[in-house]
């Protein structure tokens, strides 16, 4: 995407030093064992085999380190309890939205000396890196998997409906109109679908609010700030649901279920980042040529889109030697392809041969200079239909960070707001938003304690 993470720098954490461990007793050659999360589940044997192969290569290069993979993945409903209980692996991926509270609460270790030891800091995306720093500049995690939200759409469904797949909607009025056309002309397909459960309802309502020039919290995360833009967003959903009947009959989607339905050809349009392309084409049999991705539709001018990502969380209970080993693993597993041309080409060749996406548009976790070098290395093996992402990659929309305080709790509180609009024809939207502001104010107050 042509835009940059313009807003992330303004939202650096207020930070606390409770997570600082120091590096006393650090021995880079000491025998050490670490657990790493995000291990592919048994129903994905090819992905698991590839993960195992990477572990073997890492252990060969670092014979003093033993890596034990576990299938622990981030889940918004269980993460806090597992974090408090100390049952998480040495390192795993979690939503970037947790960065502020994890740092402020002293729940993550200071990773600065380990990243400096590995010479990683200078090559990471600098504005994303600000998201995992405290006010003094200490770094507590590694940002990866960065994204900005756009509109995913099914080009084949557009064609069946008589719409031009090369001219996807750019405004919410156009989204509504196209969704109605799809409903009328392509039986059994929801013209547009909105996610509503497992925190995704609040997440995408926040995204819509941004697209209409509004906010969910003020910039400092001190108070709820939902106003006309949120009311307008909910009104659009209400009208598509109750007036146009263009949203199908399923209104309790989380991200996995929505992606599966989209992959099965049951949805015409859906708010997503480009990473939807991987699961729908590799797991659900979606034809890559039928996939389209464009920028987030706007209203009331060009306002921007939501950006976020994943951070690699390091366990505060780990020893300094384990933290260094875990940082080495992340550098190897997530970033090696950006540093080593041979690794980049081999990885691209393998993914291409396995029909995995190569060159999928994204916001890189590394600097533009490092990323452009990487893309040049893998250029012959790119297998993604980049022309189908033109509306997304050419966008110059501002990238707006997620709400600062109690982010996931805020999203969870807004799930039922979206559900109510889609299941209650007579809902009072303004009253519902007013009540939601009070709820979010309570969440912010709790998060600041």
Secondary structure as GFF3:
##gff-version 3
##sequence-region A 1 449
A	DSSP	three_ten_helix	8	11	.	.	.	ID=ss1
A	DSSP	beta_strand	32	36	.	.	.	ID=ss2
A	DSSP	alpha_helix	45	61	.	.	.	ID=ss3
A	DSSP	beta_strand	65	69	.	.	.	ID=ss4
A	DSSP	alpha_helix	79	85	.	.	.	ID=ss5
A	DSSP	beta_strand	91	95	.	.	.	ID=ss6
A	DSSP	three_ten_helix	96	98	.	.	.	ID=ss7
A	DSSP	alpha_helix	99	104	.	.	.	ID=ss8
A	DSSP	alpha_helix	112	117	.	.	.	ID=ss9
A	DSSP	three_ten_helix	121	123	.	.	.	ID=ss10
A	DSSP	alpha_helix	126	130	.	.	.	ID=ss11
A	DSSP	beta_strand	142	148	.	.	.	ID=ss12
A	DSSP	beta_strand	150	154	.	.	.	ID=ss13
A	DSSP	alpha_helix	155	160	.	.	.	ID=ss14
A	DSSP	alpha_helix	172	185	.	.	.	ID=ss15
A	DSSP	beta_strand	190	193	.	.	.	ID=ss16
A	DSSP	alpha_helix	200	211	.	.	.	ID=ss17
A	DSSP	alpha_helix	228	238	.	.	.	ID=ss18
A	DSSP	pi_helix	239	243	.	.	.	ID=ss19
A	DSSP	alpha_helix	255	263	.	.	.	ID=ss20
A	DSSP	beta_strand	267	272	.	.	.	ID=ss21
A	DSSP	alpha_helix	276	282	.	.	.	ID=ss22
A	DSSP	three_ten_helix	288	290	.	.	.	ID=ss23
A	DSSP	beta_strand	291	295	.	.	.	ID=ss24
A	DSSP	beta_strand	305	314	.	.	.	ID=ss25
A	DSSP	alpha_helix	320	330	.	.	.	ID=ss26
A	DSSP	pi_helix	331	335	.	.	.	ID=ss27
A	DSSP	alpha_helix	336	339	.	.	.	ID=ss28
A	DSSP	alpha_helix	341	353	.	.	.	ID=ss29
A	DSSP	alpha_helix	368	378	.	.	.	ID=ss30
A	DSSP	three_ten_helix	379	381	.	.	.	ID=ss31
A	DSSP	three_ten_helix	386	389	.	.	.	ID=ss32
A	DSSP	alpha_helix	390	393	.	.	.	ID=ss33
A	DSSP	beta_strand	399	401	.	.	.	ID=ss34
A	DSSP	alpha_helix	407	423	.	.	.	ID=ss35
A	DSSP	alpha_helix	429	447	.	.	.	ID=ss36
###
